[in-house]
Amino acid sequence: MSSTPADERTRNRGASPSTNASSQTYILFVVTCLFVSMTGNFLHHRLADPHNVHKHAMRQFEMNHLGGHAKLDEQMKKQKIATKLQSTVTDSGEKPPPPLHDLAGLSCSDHGGPSDDLAKEMIYWSDIPSDDKFVSPIGANSDKRKYLTFEPDGGGFNNIRMSMETMIVMAHAMSRTLVMPPSQGMYLLRKDRGKQRVHFSFDDFYHLEQVGYEHAGLHVISMEEFLLTEAMTGNLFNTTTGDVAFPPNNQTNWDGIDPKPLKEYLRDVTLTPLNWNPGSCLVAFPSDDGQEHFAELDEMMKEVNANFPKVQEFIDKPVPVNAPAIERLREAVAGRIKNLCVYDEKMQDASVIHFMCYHKMRVRFLTHFYAFLFFESWEQDLWSKRFVRDHLRYSDEIQCAAARVVAAIRERARRNDPTGNPNGDFDSFHIRRGDFQYKNTRLEADQIYENTKDKLQEKATVFVATDHQGKPFFKPLADHFDLVFLKDFKEELKDVNTNYFGMIDQLVASRGRVFFGCYHSTFSGFIFRMRGYHSQKEKVEGWEHGVLPNSYYYSGKKEKAMYESYGPLRTPYYSREFPTSWRDIDQGIEELSALGVQI
């Protein structure tokens, strides 16, 4: 018969002092042992890094980090939920009703303005309904649902953005369901912790849910949905032991939680290609499914390598966007890459492919999607570039906040020169200081002025996007221009999360008449790309060749006017943008419709 707490208290009252002392000592000993054991386990699992020595990292990666065995009752409960969810998503063959949002335009009535008339200048994207129906020929006929999971880049937001774009385009090209990482803290996006949200998912910056609904060939789900559907139903196995593996602590919602245990779990239960390095190989997709077509691309690469092209061959001589595949491949690899990353049969058969980001193993997808992915079909190549332009653009909330600031700057510029500047034109800078590792770009403001004054008008209104906090630094520029900063527009940015300010800075700077960016900065790079999109839409001078007038670097060296001529991809290609991402990408829309790879 078991005793009650009351019985225990009665017995304790009658015990001798020495007995009590012995009991207390024993209890203290047990508690101390438990504490030491738990602390040791905590420190081991939370602080110890099994990859800390690079030369052993590849071997240690294959070790079994975590195992998950759910309690039977909890497993059954979650399995029922997952089975119901899986049948809803896959068995019906239909997607749930889409959220009420229109990706094609931009209306700010629900986001604090401005008017649609003022907001429309932010729009560089297009609405091409036939593009929504395009399905990649690779894996489209598979009767099994397959997934692509990935880890966000560990750098700043624009490095994160570049990696994300690459993963989304790859998921579509492979006909894999894209699993979005849970919301988490991102480098430099943790401002005002405790006062506002500091954990973000990609849905906070883009309308990814809507993108998944609109595109026939792209399915997007959350990490929680993936874990409920596949992990908690026993469909994921440790690749080393072959045992069923459940998530750490059977956790399925990882939003706002340290993602390290989840990353290690995913690395253990998926096919993780470690040799896909954007700096050494190019991922090539054929225009037809089947291993023989991948082999044909490999032969094409060998033919290119037999007379390996140089970058100089393509300066101001771009290959036509609809040229034969081998000609486009020559420009794509010129002077930089001699190997293909092969999406081989093993990868194609894998239920889940996971792309990790782990600096100590030098595994990182710090690259532009158009620099890492090659499509034999020129129509699909241009589709991928239109897809990123038209759908992977910042959310309406961010766009509208930027539109309000642009409208305010234009009004200020008109007041500054009502006769000579009726349109409210303004110029813009991105001046990077902060933690930037490229010291040669850390110029003093007087030197920046000397390098840029030939392209700017005295007393003109100039918007400065910057990570430098002190205005005194900018005095040499303020002596010549009417300088404004994002922080000058508190009313327009009221109630906007300050962690969005970097994206807003980019959008505002992209609308400058003349723009000066920071060399090697991916932040500046995306501004140049958006200006490239605008140039194609507005048919500005030189648009046919992808050149960007009035777009410069302020470093004052040979790179200053780099965008005034066509330049092919060259290293380090991640730190700037290239005209191939925006030049003439609206070709091939009708041809794509006739390919017969739609559903």
ZIHUMO-V670437 format. One record per residue. N is the residue number from 1. RES is the residue in three letters. SS is DSSP state (A for helix, B for strand, O for the rest). Layout:
# ZIHUMO-V670437
n->(N | N)
res->(RES | RES)
ss->(SS | SS)
This chain:
# ZIHUMO-V670437
n->(1 | 2 | 3 | 4 | 5 | 6 | 7 | 8 | 9 | 10 | 11 | 12 | 13 | 14 | 15 | 16 | 17 | 18 | 19 | 20 | 21 | 22 | 23 | 24 | 25 | 26 | 27 | 28 | 29 | 30 | 31 | 32 | 33 | 34 | 35 | 36 | 37 | 38 | 39 | 40 | 41 | 42 | 43 | 44 | 45 | 46 | 47 | 48 | 49 | 50 | 51 | 52 | 53 | 54 | 55 | 56 | 57 | 58 | 59 | 60 | 61 | 62 | 63 | 64 | 65 | 66 | 67 | 68 | 69 | 70 | 71 | 72 | 73 | 74 | 75 | 76 | 77 | 78 | 79 | 80 | 81 | 82 | 83 | 84 | 85 | 86 | 87 | 88 | 89 | 90 | 91 | 92 | 93 | 94 | 95 | 96 | 97 | 98 | 99 | 100 | 101 | 102 | 103 | 104 | 105 | 106 | 107 | 108 | 109 | 110 | 111 | 112 | 113 | 114 | 115 | 116 | 117 | 118 | 119 | 120 | 121 | 122 | 123 | 124 | 125 | 126 | 127 | 128 | 129 | 130 | 131 | 132 | 133 | 134 | 135 | 136 | 137 | 138 | 139 | 140 | 141 | 142 | 143 | 144 | 145 | 146 | 147 | 148 | 149 | 150 | 151 | 152 | 153 | 154 | 155 | 156 | 157 | 158 | 159 | 160 | 161 | 162 | 163 | 164 | 165 | 166 | 167 | 168 | 169 | 170 | 171 | 172 | 173 | 174 | 175 | 176 | 177 | 178 | 179 | 180 | 181 | 182 | 183 | 184 | 185 | 186 | 187 | 188 | 189 | 190 | 191 | 192 | 193 | 194 | 195 | 196 | 197 | 198 | 199 | 200 | 201 | 202 | 203 | 204 | 205 | 206 | 207 | 208 | 209 | 210 | 211 | 212 | 213 | 214 | 215 | 216 | 217 | 218 | 219 | 220 | 221 | 222 | 223 | 224 | 225 | 226 | 227 | 228 | 229 | 230 | 231 | 232 | 233 | 234 | 235 | 236 | 237 | 238 | 239 | 240 | 241 | 242 | 243 | 244 | 245 | 246 | 247 | 248 | 249 | 250 | 251 | 252 | 253 | 254 | 255 | 256 | 257 | 258 | 259 | 260 | 261 | 262 | 263 | 264 | 265 | 266 | 267 | 268 | 269 | 270 | 271 | 272 | 273 | 274 | 275 | 276 | 277 | 278 | 279 | 280 | 281 | 282 | 283 | 284 | 285 | 286 | 287 | 288 | 289 | 290 | 291 | 292 | 293 | 294 | 295 | 296 | 297 | 298 | 299 | 300 | 301 | 302 | 303 | 304 | 305 | 306 | 307 | 308 | 309 | 310 | 311 | 312 | 313 | 314 | 315 | 316 | 317 | 318 | 319 | 320 | 321 | 322 | 323 | 324 | 325 | 326 | 327 | 328 | 329 | 330 | 331 | 332 | 333 | 334 | 335 | 336 | 337 | 338 | 339 | 340 | 341 | 342 | 343 | 344 | 345 | 346 | 347 | 348 | 349 | 350 | 351 | 352 | 353 | 354 | 355 | 356 | 357 | 358 | 359 | 360 | 361 | 362 | 363 | 364 | 365 | 366 | 367 | 368 | 369 | 370 | 371 | 372 | 373 | 374 | 375 | 376 | 377 | 378 | 379 | 380 | 381 | 382 | 383 | 384 | 385 | 386 | 387 | 388 | 389 | 390 | 391 | 392 | 393 | 394 | 395 | 396 | 397 | 398 | 399 | 400 | 401 | 402 | 403 | 404 | 405 | 406 | 407 | 408 | 409 | 410 | 411 | 412 | 413 | 414 | 415 | 416 | 417 | 418 | 419 | 420 | 421 | 422 | 423 | 424 | 425 | 426 | 427 | 428 | 429 | 430 | 431 | 432 | 433 | 434 | 435 | 436 | 437 | 438 | 439 | 440 | 441 | 442 | 443 | 444 | 445 | 446 | 447 | 448 | 449 | 450 | 451 | 452 | 453 | 454 | 455 | 456 | 457 | 458 | 459 | 460 | 461 | 462 | 463 | 464 | 465 | 466 | 467 | 468 | 469 | 470 | 471 | 472 | 473 | 474 | 475 | 476 | 477 | 478 | 479 | 480 | 481 | 482 | 483 | 484 | 485 | 486 | 487 | 488 | 489 | 490 | 491 | 492 | 493 | 494 | 495 | 496 | 497 | 498 | 499 | 500 | 501 | 502 | 503 | 504 | 505 | 506 | 507 | 508 | 509 | 510 | 511 | 512 | 513 | 514 | 515 | 516 | 517 | 518 | 519 | 520 | 521 | 522 | 523 | 524 | 525 | 526 | 527 | 528 | 529 | 530 | 531 | 532 | 533 | 534 | 535 | 536 | 537 | 538 | 539 | 540 | 541 | 542 | 543 | 544 | 545 | 546 | 547 | 548 | 549 | 550 | 551 | 552 | 553 | 554 | 555 | 556 | 557 | 558 | 559 | 560 | 561 | 562 | 563 | 564 | 565 | 566 | 567 | 568 | 569 | 570 | 571 | 572 | 573 | 574 | 575 | 576 | 577 | 578 | 579 | 580 | 581 | 582 | 583 | 584 | 585 | 586 | 587 | 588 | 589 | 590 | 591 | 592 | 593 | 594 | 595 | 596 | 597 | 598 | 599)
res->(MET | SER | SER | THR | PRO | ALA | ASP | GLU | ARG | THR | ARG | ASN | ARG | GLY | ALA | SER | PRO | SER | THR | ASN | ALA | SER | SER | GLN | THR | TYR | ILE | LEU | PHE | VAL | VAL | THR | CYS | LEU | PHE | VAL | SER | MET | THR | GLY | ASN | PHE | LEU | HIS | HIS | ARG | LEU | ALA | ASP | PRO | HIS | ASN | VAL | HIS | LYS | HIS | ALA | MET | ARG | GLN | PHE | GLU | MET | ASN | HIS | LEU | GLY | GLY | HIS | ALA | LYS | LEU | ASP | GLU | GLN | MET | LYS | LYS | GLN | LYS | ILE | ALA | THR | LYS | LEU | GLN | SER | THR | VAL | THR | ASP | SER | GLY | GLU | LYS | PRO | PRO | PRO | PRO | LEU | HIS | ASP | LEU | ALA | GLY | LEU | SER | CYS | SER | ASP | HIS | GLY | GLY | PRO | SER | ASP | ASP | LEU | ALA | LYS | GLU | MET | ILE | TYR | TRP | SER | ASP | ILE | PRO | SER | ASP | ASP | LYS | PHE | VAL | SER | PRO | ILE | GLY | ALA | ASN | SER | ASP | LYS | ARG | LYS | TYR | LEU | THR | PHE | GLU | PRO | ASP | GLY | GLY | GLY | PHE | ASN | ASN | ILE | ARG | MET | SER | MET | GLU | THR | MET | ILE | VAL | MET | ALA | HIS | ALA | MET | SER | ARG | THR | LEU | VAL | MET | PRO | PRO | SER | GLN | GLY | MET | TYR | LEU | LEU | ARG | LYS | ASP | ARG | GLY | LYS | GLN | ARG | VAL | HIS | PHE | SER | PHE | ASP | ASP | PHE | TYR | HIS | LEU | GLU | GLN | VAL | GLY | TYR | GLU | HIS | ALA | GLY | LEU | HIS | VAL | ILE | SER | MET | GLU | GLU | PHE | LEU | LEU | THR | GLU | ALA | MET | THR | GLY | ASN | LEU | PHE | ASN | THR | THR | THR | GLY | ASP | VAL | ALA | PHE | PRO | PRO | ASN | ASN | GLN | THR | ASN | TRP | ASP | GLY | ILE | ASP | PRO | LYS | PRO | LEU | LYS | GLU | TYR | LEU | ARG | ASP | VAL | THR | LEU | THR | PRO | LEU | ASN | TRP | ASN | PRO | GLY | SER | CYS | LEU | VAL | ALA | PHE | PRO | SER | ASP | ASP | GLY | GLN | GLU | HIS | PHE | ALA | GLU | LEU | ASP | GLU | MET | MET | LYS | GLU | VAL | ASN | ALA | ASN | PHE | PRO | LYS | VAL | GLN | GLU | PHE | ILE | ASP | LYS | PRO | VAL | PRO | VAL | ASN | ALA | PRO | ALA | ILE | GLU | ARG | LEU | ARG | GLU | ALA | VAL | ALA | GLY | ARG | ILE | LYS | ASN | LEU | CYS | VAL | TYR | ASP | GLU | LYS | MET | GLN | ASP | ALA | SER | VAL | ILE | HIS | PHE | MET | CYS | TYR | HIS | LYS | MET | ARG | VAL | ARG | PHE | LEU | THR | HIS | PHE | TYR | ALA | PHE | LEU | PHE | PHE | GLU | SER | TRP | GLU | GLN | ASP | LEU | TRP | SER | LYS | ARG | PHE | VAL | ARG | ASP | HIS | LEU | ARG | TYR | SER | ASP | GLU | ILE | GLN | CYS | ALA | ALA | ALA | ARG | VAL | VAL | ALA | ALA | ILE | ARG | GLU | ARG | ALA | ARG | ARG | ASN | ASP | PRO | THR | GLY | ASN | PRO | ASN | GLY | ASP | PHE | ASP | SER | PHE | HIS | ILE | ARG | ARG | GLY | ASP | PHE | GLN | TYR | LYS | ASN | THR | ARG | LEU | GLU | ALA | ASP | GLN | ILE | TYR | GLU | ASN | THR | LYS | ASP | LYS | LEU | GLN | GLU | LYS | ALA | THR | VAL | PHE | VAL | ALA | THR | ASP | HIS | GLN | GLY | LYS | PRO | PHE | PHE | LYS | PRO | LEU | ALA | ASP | HIS | PHE | ASP | LEU | VAL | PHE | LEU | LYS | ASP | PHE | LYS | GLU | GLU | LEU | LYS | ASP | VAL | ASN | THR | ASN | TYR | PHE | GLY | MET | ILE | ASP | GLN | LEU | VAL | ALA | SER | ARG | GLY | ARG | VAL | PHE | PHE | GLY | CYS | TYR | HIS | SER | THR | PHE | SER | GLY | PHE | ILE | PHE | ARG | MET | ARG | GLY | TYR | HIS | SER | GLN | LYS | GLU | LYS | VAL | GLU | GLY | TRP | GLU | HIS | GLY | VAL | LEU | PRO | ASN | SER | TYR | TYR | TYR | SER | GLY | LYS | LYS | GLU | LYS | ALA | MET | TYR | GLU | SER | TYR | GLY | PRO | LEU | ARG | THR | PRO | TYR | TYR | SER | ARG | GLU | PHE | PRO | THR | SER | TRP | ARG | ASP | ILE | ASP | GLN | GLY | ILE | GLU | GLU | LEU | SER | ALA | LEU | GLY | VAL | GLN | ILE)
ss->(O | O | O | O | A | A | A | A | A | A | A | A | A | O | O | O | A | A | A | A | A | A | A | A | A | A | A | A | A | A | A | A | A | A | A | A | A | A | A | A | A | A | A | A | A | A | O | O | O | O | O | O | O | A | A | A | A | A | A | A | A | O | O | O | O | O | O | O | O | O | O | A | A | A | A | A | A | A | A | A | A | A | A | A | A | A | A | A | A | A | A | O | O | O | O | O | O | O | O | O | O | O | O | O | O | O | O | O | O | O | O | O | O | O | O | A | A | A | A | A | A | A | O | O | O | O | O | O | A | A | A | A | A | B | O | O | O | O | O | O | O | O | O | O | O | O | B | B | B | B | O | O | O | O | O | O | A | A | A | A | A | A | A | A | A | A | A | A | A | A | A | A | A | O | O | O | B | B | B | B | O | O | O | B | O | O | O | O | O | O | O | O | B | O | O | B | O | O | O | B | O | A | A | A | O | B | O | A | A | A | A | A | A | A | O | O | O | O | O | B | B | B | A | A | A | A | A | A | A | A | A | O | O | O | O | O | B | O | O | O | O | O | O | B | O | O | O | A | A | A | O | O | O | O | O | O | O | O | O | A | A | A | A | A | A | A | A | A | A | O | B | O | O | O | O | O | O | O | O | O | O | B | B | B | B | O | O | O | O | O | A | A | A | A | A | A | A | A | A | A | A | A | A | A | A | A | O | O | O | O | A | A | A | A | O | O | O | O | O | O | O | O | O | O | A | A | A | A | A | A | A | A | A | O | O | O | O | O | O | B | B | O | O | O | A | A | A | A | A | O | O | B | B | B | B | O | O | B | A | A | A | O | B | O | O | O | O | O | A | A | A | A | B | B | B | O | O | A | A | A | A | A | A | A | A | A | A | A | A | A | A | O | O | B | O | A | A | A | A | A | A | A | A | A | A | A | A | A | A | A | A | A | A | A | A | A | O | O | O | O | O | O | O | O | O | O | B | B | B | B | B | O | O | O | O | O | O | O | A | A | A | O | O | O | A | A | A | A | A | A | A | A | A | A | A | O | O | O | O | O | B | B | B | B | B | B | O | O | O | O | A | A | A | A | A | A | A | A | O | O | O | B | B | B | B | A | A | A | O | O | O | O | O | O | O | O | O | A | A | A | A | A | A | A | A | A | A | A | A | A | O | O | O | O | B | B | B | O | O | O | O | A | A | A | A | A | A | A | A | A | A | A | A | A | A | A | A | A | O | O | O | O | A | A | A | O | O | O | O | O | B | B | B | O | O | O | O | O | O | O | O | A | A | A | O | O | O | O | O | O | O | O | A | A | A | O | O | O | A | A | A | O | O | O | O | O | O | O | A | A | A | A | A | O | O | O | O | B | O)
